[in-house]
């Protein structure tokens, strides 16, 4: 691990990884949406939400905690190897414990029993997941390469084997097996980065306290990403509502990945290293530059989806998903709100070791979200869950901004927003008007996307947006 990692290369690799993670499902979404229909998609969504709790407890907080520890210790190969093995051993112990309640769940499940059995490989995959190690040493190419090949194979299997609504369990098995095989293959590259620690005693439980600290935000986050789906299913007893919510979330997740998730996931390891070196000037400079860079893509994603969703939803999901469009519009503020909090979390709170501090804000948001879900879902179903998430995420972002020691200020957000909002409004109008052209829907969608991207960039160039100008300068 003597070769200096390239931030640009890692960003590209991570971009490829996230693009495949989102693009490949979107290749299958039109097919699966029509084969399983909205109620089948809703059943899968509900079962996946329950499974996610077990996956979360199996992983504890190893993905975030492990990335930080490996990033800080990567120059000490022996200590790095020891930490890796201890964290993975702790995860294995957690899996053994969780298999007991998981077996009880399967035994007592009725309609979804086969779905839970098919999702069992997901638990083993969570234990075997070592993507956090490669993220910590900034070797994203391994993650992107393995994931891309295996997921592509999974897509092919899906088209070949899933033929009717009766294949719902097979669909779940393919998804869970792809995850397991991908994580297994990542272990093949470990010898290159680890060394023998013969004679050193492993102490996996020495990491328990810290992983629990990093586990709390995973629990809090699950309130938005997982509990919403569980409560929609339990309260409404309507699988269609879960189906609508699931499909709207997929579209918004594409916007989030495009706008900030890829960049922030790459930066966590680099920022952890800078904090370990106590390079405070560089830290503040990178946070400011990162937020400006992220907001450039955030407004593009928000206004792009605003303009294209009316035409995207029927093309992507088919008939019976009309309610998804309205949910997408309600979810759009989440892209901006979460972008700010996610950047501060990945650039400041996690790398600086202030996870305990940020946990309090996440718990406050989780409590608000849970309470609002109970109040709003009975009256507004999936739309109520969206409103609860927006309110809770806004609270977290406000708390993050108010307690980051002035490392980033609201005025900086405003300074980076005016030109991009104006360009975004123009882009949304151009995309919507372009969609009214009389031609085949699929090629028209690509024309809309191209028109949106080009118009957004050109308008910002005319307005001399500093973020766009900085990107152009870096390309020379």
C-alpha positions, 0 to 999 in steps of 0.5 A: 500500500505504498502507491499513493491513491489517486482521488480522481481515479477513485472518483471515476471508479466509484462513479462507475460502481454507483452508475452500475448499481443504479443503471442495471436495475433500471434496465430490469425495472421496466420488465420487472414492474410489468411482470410482478406488477405493483402489488408484487413489487410491494411485497418484495419491498416489504420483505426487503425492508424486514431483511434490511434490519437483520443485515444492519445488525449483522454489519453493525457499523463496520462499513463506516467505522472500518473505512475510517480505521483502515484509512488512518492505519493504512500506512501500517500494514501489520496494524491494518491487517490486524484491524481488518481481521478483528472487525470481520471476526466481530461481524461473523459473531454477529451473523451467528447470533442473528441466525436464530431470530432469522430462523424464527422469522422464516418459521412464523412467516406465511405468505412471505416465507419463500421470500425470506428464504430466498433473501438468506444469502443477503445476511451472509453477504453482509458479513462477507462485505469487505468493500469498506476495506478497499474504500479505506485504502482507496482502491475503488477499482476492485469494488467497481470491477467485481460488482459490475461483472457480477451484477451484469450476470444477475441482470441476464439471469433475471431476464432469462428466468423471471417470467411471471408473477409466480417467480417472485421468490426466484427474483429475490434469490437472484438479487441476494445471490448476486450480492453474495457472490460479489462480496465473496470475490472481493476476498480474492484480492486481499493477500496483496494488501494484508500481511501475516499477523502470526503471534498477534492476539486478535481482540474483535470485541475491542471494536464493539463500542466504536462499531456500535457508535457507528451503528446508531446512524445506520439505525437512524437512517433505516427509519427513513429508508426502511421503516417507512416501507415497513410502516406503510405495509403494516398501517395501510395493508396495501401492497400497492402503496409500498410498490409506489413508494419503492419505485419513486425511491428508486428514481430519487436514489438515482438523483442522489447517487448522481448528485453527491453519494458517489463523491462523498463515499470517495472523500470519507477515506481521504478526509480521515487521512487529512484529520489524522495528519491535522491538516486543518487548512486543507480540510476546510478548503476541501469541505468548501470545494466539495460542497460547491461541487456537490451543489452543482450536480444537486440542482441539476438532478432536482430540476432535471427530475422535475422536468422529466418525471411526467414522461419518465414514469409511464415509460419506466414502470408502465400502467398502474404506477401513475401515483409514482409521479406525484411521490417523486415531486414530493421527494425532490427536496430530499436530494438537496437536504440530504446532500448537505448533511451527507457532505458534512457527515462524510467530510467532517463528523465521521473523519474527525471522530465526532460520530457520537455527536452526529448520532444525537442529531440522527436520533432526533431526526429518527424520532421525529420521522417515526412520530410523523409516520404514525400520524401521517401514513394513516391519512396520506399513505405513501405521501405521508411517509415522504412528508415525514422523511422531508421534515426529519432530514431537514431537522438533521441538516439544520443540526449538522449546520449549526454544530460544525464549528463554523467549518461550513456556513449557510451563507456559502450554500446561498452563494452557490445556489442562485445561478444554479437555481435559475439555470435549473428552472430554465432546464426543467422548462426546456426538458418538459417542452421537449417531451411534448414532441411527437415521436417515439417515447424512448428516443424522446427520453434520451433527447430530453436528457441531452437537452437538459444537460446541455442547457444547464451547462450552457446557461451556467457557462453564460452566467460564469458559474465558478463551479463550472469554470473550475471544472473546465480549468481542471480539464486543461 
